[in-house]
Amino acid sequence: MPTVKMTSHLYRFFPQLQNQPVTVPAGPVGNALHTINEQAPGFTDYILDDRGALRRHVKLCINDTIVIDRKALTDQLKAEDTLFIFQALSGG
């Protein structure tokens, strides 16, 4: 099963994902995000906009490749892949 790694500040909002391996079924990235949402309700609300596309400040990578389909999230995860979730931090 693909594994998921994310920037550590996301654990502030979703502590149930911290200090444990997060795995998702192989298949479309969108399905993977919804699987994470089952473990941590509200996760997709934080990562996706009201149309189900990635928010502007969120980047996803499968291994070392940036996810291309930010709207339908159809990029495919294989069993040996790692999905990285990055959220930009901003400030003044």
Number of C-alpha atoms within 10 A of each C-alpha: 15 18 20 19 16 16 11 14 12 16 13 10 13 16 12 12 18 14 8 7 9 17 17 20 15 17 16 15 24 22 17 21 19 16 18 18 17 11 13 15 14 14 18 20 13 14 20 19 13 9 9 15 16 22 17 12 12 15 17 21 18 20 13 11 10 14 18 13 14 20 14 14 19 15 16 16 23 15 14 10 17 19 26 19 18 18 17 9 8 6 3 2
